[in-house]
Amino acid sequence: MFPADSALAMDLIRSLGAPARLQRHVELVGEAGEALLALLREQSVAVDEAFVRVGIVLHDAGKIRHPAELRGPGGEHEPAGEALLLAAGASPELARVCVSHARWAAMDCRLEELAVALADKMWKGVRKTELEERFIDAAAAAGGHDRWNLFVALDSGFERIAADGPHRLARSAV
């Protein structure tokens, strides 16, 4: 897996020209991601934490090529990010996060990709029921957990993570 850790992933997006706003965004998504990973550890759900951390740093790399999407809507950054990362030598699995973080509903995604997508919503306090349900299903299947018990534990954890969203959002201006 290249890049192997979040520091190398940050070095990569900086070398590709990531503006300060994008760097700040991935830091804040990373805060929500760390809370999500802690929640999964509490529930004994095995997940490739390094993949999630690196995926969070890389997920919006295409906004380097489409900077207008840093401040407004748009999906051009998704395939552009995947292509940009592949050209820079990132593994196909990680480059795919550029697309799967936004198009998860139309794709077959692994638990780690869904974690990146979920952190990208919850960092600002947004809860997306369909994504959360899919994440819980994948987490239950991955760990052989009772789905309902896991739902109860994760749902309350999601609420705590999302509740910190306004604080993270207030720190997002660069």
N, C-alpha and C positions, 0 to 999 in steps of 0.2 A: 504494500500500500504506500503510495507516494502522494503527498507528503505524509510522513509517519506520525507527526504530532502537531498540535495546534500552533506551536511556535514556528515550526517550519511552514505550516500553511499560511500563517500571517506574513512571514517573510516572502512567500510566493506571491500573495495578492499585492503586497507592497511593491514588489519588483515588477508586477504587471501594471502598476499605476493606480492602485486603489486610493481614492481620495479619503481624507480624514473622516468624512461623514460615513462612508462605507465601513471604515475600520471601527468607528464608534458603534455602528449598528451591530457588527458581529460580536463586539465585546458585550453589548447588552443582551443580545440573543444568547450569548454564551453564559451569562448569569442565570437566565431562565433554564438553559440547558443543564447547567450544573445542579440546579435544584431538582430538575427532572431526573437526572442520573442518581442523585441521592435518594430520591423517592423510590426508584427502581431497586437500588441496593437494599433499602429498608424492607422491601417486599420480596427480596431474594429472586428478582428477575434478572437473569443473565443477559447482558447486552455488551456489544463491543463499544466500550466507552471511548476509546481512541478514535474510532470511526465517527462517532457522534460529535465529538469535539472538533475534529478536522472538518467534518461535513458542515458544521455550523459556520466555521470560518470561511469556507469556500462557497456556500450555497448561493450567494448573490454576486459572485465574481463577474457575471455578465453585465452588471451595472457599471463596470469599468468602461465597457464599450457603449453602454446606453445610460449615460449619467442622468438624463431627464427622469429615468425611472427611480432615481434615488429620492425624488421629491413628489413623484406622482405615480399613477397606476401604469401598468404595462407589463407585457409578458415577453417582449423581445429579448430581455436579458437572460431568459432561461436557456434556450438553445445556444445563444451566444456564449454564455458562461461555460456550458459543457464543452463547446468547441475550443474556447480559449484555454481551458484547463488541460484538455487532451493535447493541444499543441505545446503546452508548457511541460508536458511529461507526467501529469497527474494520472493516477490509475483510473480506468473507465468506471469503476464502482464509485469512486469519489466524485468524478466529474458529473456523473449522472444525478447527483444530489442537486445540481443547479436546476434540473428539470423536475425531479420528484418532489422537491420541497413545496412546489406550487401546484403540480399536476398529480398529486398523490391519489386523488379520487378516480383518476382514469388509468392508473398504473398498478402493476403488481409490485408493491414495495415491501422491503424487509423492515423489521422492527426499527433498526437504526435510522433508516430514511424517514420513517414516520416520526421518530423522536426529533429529528432536525426540523421537520415541518411543524410539529407541535410547539417546539421551543420558539420557532419563528412567529407563531401566533401569540403565545402566552407572554412573550417578553413585554408586550404593551398592554396586557390585560385582556386580550381577546380569548374567548373560549369558543371552540368550534365543535359542536356535538358530534357530527359525523366523523371528524378526524379523531376525536377522543375515543369514540366507540371502536373505531378500527384499530387504534393503538392498543386499547385494552384487550381486544380480541387477539392481536398479535402477541402481546405480552403474556397473556394467559396460555396461549398455545406454546410459546417458547419455553415457559417455565413449568408447564404442566399444572398450573394453578387453577383453582376453582374460579371461574369467570366472575361470578357474582361477588365473592369476597374480595377479589382483586379490584373489581369495579368500585366498591365502597371505599377501599383504601386509596386508590388512585384518584378518584373523583374529588375527595376532600383535599388531597395533595395538589391537584390541578387548581383548585380554588385558592389555595394559599399562594401558589406561584403566580397566578393571574392577579391576585390582590396586590402584589408588588408592582404590577405593570405601570400604574400611573407614576410611581417613583422612578422607574427606569425610563419611562417616556420623557419625564421632565429633565433627565440627564442626557437625552439624545441629541440635543442641539449642539452643533459644532460650529 
